[in-house]
Amino acid sequence: MLAARSLSRAPRLTRGLASVSQLTPDSKVHMNLLEDHSFIQYKKQLENLKVVKGRLNRPLTYAEKILYAHLDDPHGQEIERGVSYLKLRPDRVACQDATAQMAILQFMSAGMPSVATPVTVHCDHLIQAQKGGPADLARAISLNKEVYDFLATSCAKYNIGFWGPGSGIIHQIVLENYAFPGALMIGTDSHTPNAGGLGQLAIGVGGADAVDVMANLPWELKAPKIIGVKLTGKMSGWTSPKDIILKLAGITTVKGGTGAIVEYFGDGVDTFSCTGMGTICNMGAEIGATTSVFPFNHSMVDFLNATGRGEIADFAKLYQKEYLSADKGCEYDQVIEIDLNTLEPHINGPFTPDLATPVSKMKDVAIANDWPVDVRVGLIGSCTNSSYEDMTRAASIIEDAASHGVKAKTLFTVSPGSEQIRATIARDGQLHIFEEFGGKVLANACGPCIGQWDRQDIKKGDKNTIVSSFNRNFTSRNDGNPQTHSFVTSPEMVVAYAIAGDLRFNPATDKLKDANGNEFMLKPPHGVGLPPRGYDKGENTYQAPPKDRSQVSVAVSPTSDRLQLLKPFKPWDGKDAFKLPILIKSLGKTTTDHISMAGPWLKYRGHLQNISNNYMIGAINAENGKANYVKNHYTGEYKGVPATAADYRDKGIRWVVIGDENFGEGSSREHAALEPRYLGGFAIITKSFARIHETNLKKQGLLPLNFVDKSAYEKINPDDEIDIIGLTELAPGKNLTMRVHPKNGEAWETPLSHTYNAQQIEWFKYGSALNKMAAAHKSK
């Protein structure tokens, strides 16, 4: 299934695993089976933690323990939830191929010979779903050869582990190979928190943050608040772990977790699988949470053992009480309780992942909202739900339907999360069951979940419904069609909808007709958490960096339309800004999909000039209600957003964007910040920002600013001009002033707040965080 690569791959490392009786707290235990230079640092982290506990003199939550154990300066670090900026030393960095290109290009420009922290790159975003797994993979390898060769050679050059195309989705690979309890990892993808299912703090960031850690700088994070989610009881029937996060999203909304870590606790935690916990943590990104985490427990031990990492499980047991569990009496900033005994299956959407509807109520809700009830496509898999347990539970429903002579009424696709999962379900028969059902097995990649889907069954503009086990369902995200009503639910429910073909179907109460016209009801799903015969690793798709990296060369063609070396952005001129035009006043929800679309644009993730042609093309212009249609402030001509921005830039005119609430929610993609900087933007002024996007803007030298009086947003007209005053005295906690010059009428002023600390202000002054890093590197 997997094509050969140009660089040779080292075999997986194999080690004899010590028994728990041989291990002591002082033992040297490798972080994983693939690297011989990285070791678990529990002892040092516990020492840091004891310093912090002595200072704070209070019980700590599990998430706090991991954070504070990774402090760069545990003795001197100020620590106040929601206020302090923590300087942290992550154990690992993970990058997917779309974001890795820009992260590595930035790292290369810093002039360092090797990454200072273990890093991996995973090729999962550039494979388009079209005909099926093998054909789509071969096509992707051909189309993206230049990018894959760049990533493979640059990884070899800079001591980075490389997972080639076909390996699987970054988050599944991390869970199977790299995640372990008590670790801190950052990843250049918003669903990095998936690894919280193995008791790890895994946080999505932009590429510039990753570059900091690669270059041995501490990583900065505003000390999160902690939301405790207490789980009680036990799930049964059609309810699955996915329903916990779907329910929670409905409670908190898409911004309810902003600035907070979600930490799960309670007796219900011990009633389901490690991979189920991963599903829940994965979709914590949909409520804006910094990350989500479960405490170390027996399900994690089982999964570590099943994936050949029993030594890590045994080592973790030695530190469970002091480090890998919450202190008794710890306090949360907010507590939400979910009773698993009464939890129903949920389906969320359309157009937003926090519109939660119990399956039992969908028949009424769908009709009331005029949602299409004819389900056209059912899609299972993705980084959220592609575990062996998910696959076996889905297959059990299909087998039950098959016994009645029933197959899928909809199109049906399966996206295996990794080569290991694909190989295991091929060996154990589930893959055959999906194919007999009428399903198309796609490549081990993100595929339709991120818009990499060459959908052929409808035309753009056709109003239709699809149901998936994915995590995100914003307008046009999956197939580029704004009229596709996309709903997310569990794999089990996706299969049920595929069989019924109707969004109103509730398998707990409703009957179907078999091949002979007789009525029957589907049996509740059943499956197993881990493969009884162990995992089949499938083809080896991992490239370890060579011992001698001196002869490896990294080539970037100056004529390439896929890759482009970066040039430093200009530093701030030291002055306040006056008479800035408004490029666009964005109306309503503006996600990173609106700001920098994925889908076909993924091919340009390594070429800043080309990808900047998609800047804000999905945002709705408040002036006319249209997307990608704005008026040039000086000529009156209407053009697309990127063309208008470039015209301002080329004339030496800086500009601003005005935005609504939670601006930049969704993906971690830093291109949504690089593009406006490249196009000459100066400030993004909103009611509020999503965390990752705000940080990305700061890193690139843009000003993310917030209205203190949110009603000011309504008063601004797209043809106003903006002054930003107070920049010469920019300081933490000190507001700026925005003076608005209407086309007709008197100027008026309103205060703008920001979240800059002293270090971040230096990023702005230097023109970007990378400029500041390069200057510091040169001065040594």
C-alpha positions in Angstrom: 0.0 0.0 0.0 2.8 2.4 0.8 5.3 3.6 -1.9 9.0 3.5 -1.2 10.7 6.7 -0.2 13.9 8.2 -1.5 15.6 8.1 1.9 16.3 4.9 3.7 14.6 4.2 7.0 16.2 2.9 10.1 14.5 -0.1 11.7 12.5 0.5 14.9 14.6 0.3 18.0 14.0 -2.8 20.1 14.8 -3.0 23.8 14.3 -5.5 26.5 11.8 -4.1 28.8 12.7 -4.1 32.5 10.2 -5.6 34.9 8.6 -3.2 37.5 10.6 -4.9 40.2 13.8 -3.8 38.4 12.8 -0.2 38.0 13.5 2.5 40.6 12.6 6.2 40.6 16.2 6.8 39.4 16.0 4.4 36.4 16.7 5.8 32.9 13.6 5.0 30.8 13.4 5.9 27.1 10.4 8.2 26.1 9.7 5.9 23.2 10.9 2.9 21.1 12.2 5.1 18.2 14.8 7.4 19.8 17.9 6.5 21.7 18.6 10.0 23.0 15.4 11.0 24.8 14.6 9.9 28.4 11.7 10.4 30.7 12.6 13.1 33.3 10.1 12.2 36.1 12.7 12.7 38.9 13.7 16.2 37.7 10.1 17.2 37.1 9.1 16.0 40.6 11.9 18.1 42.1 10.6 21.1 40.2 7.1 20.3 41.4 8.2 20.1 45.1 9.7 23.6 44.8 6.5 25.0 43.4 4.3 23.2 46.0 6.5 24.7 48.7 5.9 28.1 47.3 2.2 27.9 46.7 1.4 25.8 49.8 -1.9 24.3 48.3 -3.1 21.1 46.7 -2.6 21.0 42.9 -4.7 19.6 40.1 -3.1 17.1 37.8 -2.8 19.6 34.9 -1.1 22.1 37.2 1.4 19.4 38.3 2.5 18.7 34.8 2.7 22.4 33.9 4.7 23.5 37.0 7.0 20.4 36.8 8.1 21.7 33.4 8.8 25.3 34.4 12.0 26.8 33.2 12.5 28.6 36.6 10.4 26.9 39.3 12.0 29.0 42.0 11.3 32.4 40.5 8.3 31.9 38.2 5.2 33.9 39.1 2.2 31.6 39.2 -1.3 32.9 39.1 -4.0 31.1 37.1 -5.3 33.3 34.2 -2.7 36.0 34.9 0.9 34.9 34.8 2.9 34.0 31.7 4.6 30.7 32.4 8.0 29.9 30.8 8.0 26.1 30.1 10.3 23.4 28.8 8.3 20.9 26.7 9.5 17.4 26.3 8.6 17.2 22.6 7.4 19.0 19.5 5.2 17.4 16.8 4.4 19.0 13.4 2.1 17.9 10.6 3.3 18.4 7.1 1.2 21.4 6.2 2.5 23.5 9.2 5.9 21.8 9.3 7.0 23.4 6.1 6.8 26.9 7.5 8.1 25.9 10.9 11.2 24.3 9.4 11.7 27.3 7.0 11.6 29.5 10.0 14.0 27.3 12.0 16.4 27.2 9.0 16.5 31.0 9.0 17.6 31.0 12.6 20.9 29.4 11.5 21.1 26.5 14.0 22.5 23.1 13.1 20.1 20.8 15.0 16.9 21.0 17.0 17.4 21.1 20.7 14.2 19.2 21.7 12.9 15.9 20.2 10.8 16.7 17.2 8.8 14.7 14.7 7.1 15.6 11.4 4.1 13.7 10.1 2.8 13.6 6.5 -1.0 13.5 6.8 -2.5 16.7 5.5 -1.6 16.7 1.8 -3.4 13.5 0.7 -6.7 14.2 -1.1 -9.5 11.6 -0.8 -10.6 10.8 -4.3 -10.6 7.1 -5.4 -9.4 5.2 -2.4 -6.4 4.6 -0.2 -3.7 3.2 -2.5 -4.5 5.3 -5.5 -4.9 8.5 -3.5 -1.6 7.9 -1.7 0.3 7.3 -4.9 -1.2 10.4 -6.4 -0.3 12.5 -3.4 3.3 11.2 -3.4 3.6 12.2 -7.1 1.9 15.7 -6.7 3.8 16.5 -3.4 7.1 15.0 -4.2 8.9 18.4 -3.9 7.4 19.0 -0.4 7.9 15.5 0.9 11.6 15.6 -0.3 12.1 18.9 1.4 10.6 17.6 4.7 12.5 14.3 4.5 15.8 16.0 3.8 15.4 18.9 6.3 14.3 16.4 9.0 17.5 14.4 8.3 19.6 17.5 8.3 18.2 19.0 11.6 17.8 15.7 13.6 14.1 15.3 13.3 12.1 12.1 13.1 10.1 11.9 9.8 6.9 9.9 9.3 6.3 9.7 5.5 3.0 9.8 3.6 0.8 6.9 4.4 2.0 6.7 8.1 -1.2 8.0 9.4 -2.6 11.1 11.2 -0.2 12.9 13.5 -2.3 12.6 16.6 -2.8 8.9 16.2 0.9 8.3 15.6 1.8 10.4 18.7 -0.7 8.4 20.8 0.7 5.1 19.5 4.4 6.0 19.8 5.2 9.1 21.7 2.6 10.1 24.3 3.1 9.1 27.9 1.7 10.2 31.3 3.1 13.4 32.8 4.8 14.7 29.6 4.4 18.2 28.1 4.2 18.4 24.3 3.4 21.2 21.9 2.2 20.4 18.4 1.5 22.6 15.3 -2.0 21.4 15.0 -5.1 22.4 17.0 -6.0 18.8 17.8 -2.7 18.0 19.5 -4.6 17.7 22.8 -5.6 14.2 21.6 -2.6 12.9 23.6 -4.3 13.9 26.8 -5.9 10.5 26.6 -2.6 9.1 27.7 -2.3 11.5 30.7 -0.1 14.0 28.8 -0.5 17.8 28.5 -0.4 18.3 24.7 -1.0 21.8 23.4 -1.7 23.1 20.0 0.5 26.0 18.9 1.6 27.9 15.8 4.8 27.1 14.0 6.7 30.1 15.6 6.1 28.6 19.0 7.5 25.3 17.8 10.5 27.0 16.5 11.2 28.5 19.9 11.3 25.1 21.5 13.3 23.6 18.6 15.9 26.4 19.2 16.1 25.7 23.0 14.1 28.7 24.1 11.5 28.3 26.8 8.0 28.3 25.6 5.5 30.8 26.9 1.9 30.1 27.9 -0.5 32.2 29.9 -1.2 30.2 33.1 -4.5 28.5 32.2 -7.4 28.3 34.5 -8.6 24.8 35.2 -12.0 23.5 34.4 -12.8 20.3 36.2 -15.2 17.9 34.5 -16.5 15.3 36.9 -17.6 12.0 35.3 -19.9 9.7 37.3 -21.5 6.5 36.4 -20.9 4.3 33.3 -21.9 4.5 29.7 -24.0 1.8 28.0 -26.0 1.1 24.8 -25.4 3.5 22.0 -23.5 6.0 24.1 -19.8 6.4 23.6 -16.9 8.6 24.8 -17.5 11.0 21.8 -20.9 11.9 23.5 -19.1 13.2 26.5 -17.3 15.9 24.6 -20.3 16.5 22.3 -22.4 17.1 25.4 -19.7 19.3 27.0 -19.4 21.4 23.8 -23.1 22.1 24.1 -22.7 23.2 27.7 -19.6 25.4 27.3 -20.0 26.7 23.6 -17.0 27.1 21.3 -15.3 29.7 23.5 -16.2 28.4 26.9 -12.8 26.7 27.4 -10.7 29.6 26.2 -7.8 30.2 28.5 -8.4 27.0 30.4 -7.3 23.4 30.7 -10.1 20.8 31.0 -9.2 18.2 33.5 -11.4 15.1 33.9 -11.9 13.4 37.2 -14.4 11.2 39.1 -15.3 7.5 39.2 -16.5 7.6 35.6 -13.0 8.2 34.4 -12.0 4.5 35.1 -14.9 3.0 33.1 -13.7 3.4 29.5 -10.7 3.1 27.3 -7.5 5.2 26.8 -8.4 5.8 23.1 -11.9 6.9 24.2 -10.2 9.5 26.4 -8.1 10.6 23.4 -11.3 11.2 21.5 -12.6 13.4 24.3 -9.4 15.4 24.6 -9.1 15.7 20.8 -12.3 17.6 20.6 -11.6 19.8 23.5 -10.1 22.1 20.8 -13.7 22.7 19.8 -14.5 24.5 23.0 -11.4 26.7 22.8 -9.6 24.9 25.6 -5.8 25.2 25.9 -5.8 21.4 26.2 -7.6 18.6 28.0 -6.2 15.8 30.1 -7.1 12.6 32.0 -5.2 11.4 35.1 -3.0 8.3 34.8 -5.1 5.2 35.2 -5.3 1.4 34.3 -6.7 2.1 30.8 -3.5 3.9 30.0 -1.4 1.1 31.4 -3.3 -1.3 29.1 -2.7 0.9 26.1 1.0 1.4 26.8 1.4 -2.4 27.2 -0.4 -3.1 24.0 1.8 -0.6 22.0 5.0 -2.2 23.4 5.7 0.5 26.0 5.1 -1.5 29.2 8.3 -0.2 30.7 6.9 3.3 30.6 3.7 2.1 32.3 5.7 0.5 35.0 7.8 3.5 35.5 4.8 5.8 35.7 3.3 3.6 38.5 6.3 4.6 40.6 5.4 8.3 40.3 1.6 7.9 40.3 0.8 9.2 43.8 3.2 12.2 43.9 3.1 13.3 40.3 0.6 11.6 38.0 -2.6 12.3 39.9 -4.4 15.3 41.3 -3.9 16.2 45.0 -6.7 15.6 47.3 -8.6 18.8 48.0 -7.4 20.6 44.8 -9.6 23.3 43.5 -11.0 24.0 40.0 -12.0 27.4 38.7 -15.2 25.7 37.4 -16.7 22.3 37.8 -19.1 20.6 35.4 -20.6 17.3 36.2 -21.7 14.7 33.6 -23.6 11.6 34.6 -22.6 8.8 32.2 -25.5 6.7 33.3 -28.0 9.1 31.8 -25.8 10.5 28.9 -27.5 10.1 25.5 -25.9 9.8 22.1 -25.5 13.3 20.6 -25.1 14.8 17.2 -23.6 18.3 16.9 -24.1 20.8 14.1 -24.5 21.9 11.5 -21.9 24.7 10.8 -20.5 24.7 14.4 -19.4 21.9 16.7 -21.2 23.3 19.8 -24.7 23.0 18.6 -25.5 19.8 20.5 -28.6 17.8 20.0 -29.5 14.5 21.7 -30.1 11.9 18.9 -33.6 11.3 20.5 -34.6 14.9 19.7 -33.0 15.3 16.3 -36.2 14.4 14.4 -38.0 17.4 15.8 -35.0 19.8 15.7 -34.1 19.0 12.1 -37.6 19.7 10.9 -37.9 22.8 12.9 -34.7 24.2 11.4 -35.3 23.0 7.9 -32.1 20.9 7.8 -32.0 18.3 5.0 -32.9 14.9 6.6 -31.7 12.8 3.7 -28.1 11.8 4.7 -25.9 11.7 1.7 -22.6 10.6 3.1 -21.4 8.9 6.3 -17.7 9.2 7.2 -15.9 7.4 10.0 -12.3 7.6 11.1 -10.1 10.7 11.5 -7.8 11.7 14.3 -10.8 11.8 16.6 -12.3 8.4 16.1 -10.1 5.9 14.4 -9.1 3.6 17.3 -9.4 -0.2 17.1 -12.3 0.1 19.5 -14.1 2.6 17.2 -13.6 0.3 14.2 -14.8 -2.8 16.0 -17.9 -1.1 17.4 -18.7 0.3 13.9 -18.2 -3.1 12.3 -20.5 -4.8 14.8 -23.4 -2.7 13.7 -22.7 -3.4 10.1 -22.5 -7.1 10.7 -25.9 -6.9 12.5 -27.4 -5.0 9.5 -25.8 -7.5 7.1 -27.5 -10.4 8.9 -30.8 -8.7 7.8 -29.6 -8.2 4.2 -29.1 -4.5 4.7 -26.2 -2.3 3.4 -25.5 1.4 3.4 -28.1 3.7 1.9 -25.5 6.5 1.8 -22.0 6.8 0.5 -19.7 5.6 3.2 -16.0 6.2 3.8 -13.4 5.0 6.3 -10.3 7.0 7.2 -7.9 4.8 9.2 -6.0 6.9 11.7 -2.6 5.2 11.2 -0.9 2.4 9.2 -1.0 0.4 12.4 -4.8 0.7 12.6 -5.2 0.0 8.9 -3.0 -3.1 9.0 -4.7 -4.4 12.2 -8.3 -4.1 11.0 -7.2 -5.6 7.6 -5.8 -8.6 9.5 -8.8 -8.9 11.8 -11.5 -8.5 9.2 -13.1 -5.2 10.0 -11.8 -3.6 6.8 -13.5 -6.3 4.7 -16.7 -5.7 6.6 -16.6 -2.0 5.7 -16.0 -2.8 2.1 -18.8 -5.3 1.9 -21.1 -2.7 3.4 -20.3 -0.5 0.4 -17.6 1.6 2.1 -14.6 3.2 0.5 -11.4 2.9 2.5 -9.4 6.0 2.2 -5.7 6.6 2.8 -4.2 6.8 6.4 -4.6 10.6 6.4 -6.8 13.5 7.4 -8.7 13.6 4.1 -12.3 14.9 4.2 -11.9 16.0 7.8 -9.8 19.0 6.7 -11.3 19.5 3.3 -9.0 17.2 1.4 -11.9 15.6 -0.4 -12.7 15.6 -4.1 -16.4 15.1 -3.6 -18.2 14.1 -6.7 -21.8 13.2 -5.6 -23.1 16.8 -5.5 -22.6 20.1 -7.1 -21.4 23.2 -5.2 -24.5 25.0 -3.9 -26.6 21.8 -3.4 -28.2 21.7 0.0 -27.4 18.4 1.6 -26.5 16.6 4.9 -23.4 14.6 5.7 -22.6 12.9 9.1 -19.1 12.1 10.3 -17.1 11.1 13.3 -14.8 14.0 12.8 -14.3 17.0 15.1 -15.0 20.1 13.2 -17.9 21.1 10.9 -17.6 24.8 10.0 -19.2 26.0 6.8 -17.5 24.6 3.7 -14.8 22.8 5.8 -15.3 19.3 4.5 -16.1 19.7 0.8 -16.0 23.4 0.0 -19.8 23.6 -0.3 -21.4 26.2 1.9 -24.7 24.4 1.6 -23.4 21.1 3.1 -24.9 20.6 6.5 -22.1 18.8 8.3 -22.9 17.0 11.6 -20.4 15.3 13.9 -21.2 12.3 16.1 -19.7 8.9 17.1 -18.7 6.3 14.6 -21.5 4.1 15.8 -24.1 6.7 15.1 -22.5 7.5 11.7 -23.0 3.8 10.7 -26.6 3.9 12.0 -27.3 7.0 9.9 -25.6 5.4 6.9 -27.9 2.4 7.2 -31.1 4.4 7.7 -30.2 7.3 5.4 -32.2 9.6 7.5 -31.1 12.2 10.0 -34.2 11.6 12.1 -33.3 8.0 12.8 -32.8 7.0 16.4 -31.4 3.4 16.6 -32.4 3.1 20.3 -36.2 3.4 19.4 -36.7 3.2 15.7 -37.1 0.2 13.4 -35.7 -0.6 10.0 -36.9 -3.0 7.3 -34.8 -5.9 6.2 -34.3 -7.2 2.7 -37.7 -9.0 2.9 -39.6 -6.0 4.2 -39.7 -7.2 7.8 -39.0 -4.8 10.6 -36.1 -5.1 12.9 -34.0 -3.0 15.3 -30.2 -2.6 15.3 -28.5 -4.1 18.2 -26.4 -1.8 20.4 -22.7 -1.7 19.3 -20.1 -3.9 20.9 -16.3 -4.0 20.4 -13.0 -4.3 22.2 -10.6 -1.6 23.3 -7.4 -3.3 22.2 -6.8 -6.0 19.6 -6.7 -9.5 21.2 -3.9 -10.5 18.8 -1.9 -7.3 19.3 -1.3 -4.6 16.8 0.0 -5.3 13.4 2.4 -2.4 12.7 2.0 -2.7 8.9 4.6 -1.1 6.7 7.5 0.8 8.3 7.0 4.4 7.3 9.4 6.0 9.8 12.7 7.7 8.8 15.1 8.2 11.7 17.7 11.0 11.3 21.1 9.7 10.2 24.0 9.5 12.6 26.1 11.6 10.2 24.0 14.6 9.1 26.8 16.7 7.7 26.4 15.4 4.1 22.6 15.9 4.0 21.6 18.9 1.8 18.2 20.7 1.8 17.3 22.2 -1.6 14.6 24.8 -2.1 14.3 25.9 -5.8 13.9 29.6 -6.3 11.3 28.9 -9.0 9.2 26.6 -6.9 5.5 27.4 -6.4 5.3 25.1 -3.3 8.3 26.3 -1.2 9.8 29.7 -0.6 12.6 30.8 1.7 11.5 33.4 4.1 12.7 37.0 4.3 12.5 38.8 7.7 9.6 41.2 8.2 10.5 44.9 8.8 10.7 46.1 12.4 8.2 48.6 13.9 9.1 52.2 13.0 8.8 53.4 16.6 5.8 55.6 15.9 2.0 55.6 16.5 -0.1 54.7 13.4 -2.4 57.2 11.7 -5.1 57.1 9.0 -5.0 53.3 8.5 -7.7 52.0 6.1 -9.9 49.1 7.2 -9.2 46.2 4.8 -12.4 44.4 5.9 -14.8 44.6 8.8 -15.6 40.9 9.2 -19.1 40.0 10.2 -19.9 37.2 12.7 -17.9 33.9 13.0 -14.4 34.3 11.5 -12.5 31.0 12.0 -9.1 30.2 10.7 -10.9 28.4 7.8 -12.4 31.8 6.9 -9.0 33.5 7.3 -6.8 31.0 5.6 -8.7 28.1 4.0 -7.3 24.6 3.8 -8.5 22.2 1.1 -6.7 23.0 -2.2 -4.7 25.8 -0.5 -2.8 23.2 1.6 -0.4 22.8 -1.3 1.0 26.3 -0.7 1.7 26.0 3.0 5.4 26.3 2.3 5.1 29.3 0.0 4.0 32.5 1.8 3.5 34.6 -1.3 1.2 32.0 -3.0 -0.9 31.1 0.1 -1.4 34.7 0.9 -3.8 34.8 -2.1 -6.4 33.1 0.2 -6.3 35.6 3.0 -9.8 36.3 4.5 -11.5 35.0 1.3 -14.1 33.2 3.4 -14.8 36.1 5.8 -18.1 38.0 5.3 -17.7 41.7 4.6 -20.0 43.7 7.0 -20.5 46.3 4.3 -22.2 44.1 1.7 -22.7 40.7 3.2 -20.4 39.2 0.6 -17.2 37.1 0.9 -14.0 38.2 -0.8 -15.4 41.4 -2.1 -14.1 44.6 -0.5 -13.8 48.2 -1.6 -10.4 49.8 -2.1 -10.4 52.8 0.3 -8.6 55.0 -2.2 -9.9 54.0 -5.6 -13.4 52.8 -4.7 -12.8 49.7 -6.8 -14.1 46.4 -5.5 -11.8 43.4 -5.5 -10.9 40.3 -3.5 -9.4 40.8 0.0 -5.9 39.6 -0.8 -5.6 41.7 -4.0 -6.8 44.8 -2.1 -4.4 44.2 0.7 -1.5 43.7 -1.7 -2.4 46.9 -3.4 -2.2 48.8 -0.1 1.1 47.1 0.8 2.7 47.9 -2.6 1.8 51.6 -2.0 3.3 51.5 1.4 0.0 51.7 3.2 -0.6 49.7 6.4 -4.1 48.5 7.2 -6.3 46.9 9.9 -9.0 44.3 10.1 -12.0 44.7 12.3 -13.4 41.4 13.7 -16.2 40.0 15.9 -16.0 37.5 18.9 -13.6 34.6 19.2 -11.8 35.7 16.0 -9.5 33.0 14.7 -11.1 30.0 16.4 -10.4 26.6 14.9 -7.1 25.4 13.5 -3.7 26.3 14.8 -2.5 27.4 11.4 -0.1 30.2 11.7 -0.6 31.1 8.0 -3.6 33.0 9.2 -1.1 35.3 10.9 1.7 35.1 8.4 -0.5 36.2 5.5 -1.8 39.5 6.9 1.8 40.3 8.0 3.1 39.5 4.5 0.3 41.6 2.9 1.2 44.7 5.0 -1.3 44.4 7.8 -0.6 46.3 11.1 -3.4 45.4 13.6 -6.3 43.1 14.0 -8.9 44.7 16.2 -11.7 42.4 17.5 -14.2 41.8 20.3 -12.1 38.8 21.4 -9.6 36.3 20.0 -9.1 32.6 20.1 -5.9 31.8 22.1 -3.7 30.3 19.4 -4.5 32.8 16.7 -3.8 35.7 19.1 -0.4 34.3 19.9 0.4 33.6 16.3 -0.4 37.3 15.4 1.9 38.5 18.2 4.7 36.2 17.0 4.6 37.6 13.5 4.7 41.3 14.7 1.1 42.1 14.2 -1.0 43.9 16.9 -4.0 41.8 18.1 -6.1 44.3 20.0 -9.5 44.1 21.7 -12.3 46.6 22.1 -12.8 47.5 25.7 -16.2 48.7 24.8 -17.5 46.0 22.5 -20.3 48.2 21.2 -17.6 50.2 19.4 -17.5 47.4 16.8 -21.0 48.3 15.8 -20.1 52.0 15.3 -17.3 51.4 12.9 -18.0 51.7 9.2 -15.8 49.9 6.7 -14.7 53.2 5.0 -13.5 54.8 8.3 -9.8 55.4 8.9 -8.1 54.3 12.1 -5.4 55.8 14.4 -3.7 53.6 17.0 -2.3 55.9 19.7 0.0 55.0 22.6 2.3 52.5 20.9 5.4 54.5 21.9 4.4 53.7 25.5 3.2 50.2 24.9 3.3 48.3 28.2 1.7 45.3 29.8 -1.8 46.0 31.0 -1.8 49.5 29.6 -4.6 50.3 27.1 -4.1 51.9 23.7 -6.5 54.4 22.1 -8.2 54.0 18.8 -9.2 57.2 17.1 -11.8 56.6 14.4 -12.1 59.1 11.4 -15.5 58.6 9.7 -15.8 59.5 6.1 -18.4 62.0 7.2 -18.6 63.3 10.7 -16.4 64.0 13.7 -13.6 61.7 14.9 -14.3 59.6 18.0 -12.1 57.6 20.3 -12.4 54.2 22.1 -9.9 52.3 24.2 -8.3 49.1 23.1 -6.9 46.4 25.4 -4.2 43.9 24.7 -2.5 40.9 26.4 1.1 41.7 25.7 3.7 41.0 28.3 7.2 42.6 28.2 8.8 39.9 26.1 6.0 39.9 23.5 6.3 43.7 23.2 9.9 43.0 22.0 8.5 40.8 19.3 6.4 43.7 18.1 9.3 46.1 18.2 11.7 43.8 16.3 9.0 42.9 13.7 8.5 39.3 14.7 9.5 36.8 17.4 11.9 35.2 14.8 13.6 38.6 14.2 14.1 38.8 18.0 15.5 35.3 18.2 17.9 35.8 15.3 19.2 39.0 16.8 19.8 37.2 20.1 21.6 34.4 18.3 23.8 36.8 16.4 24.8 38.6 19.6 26.2 35.4 21.2 
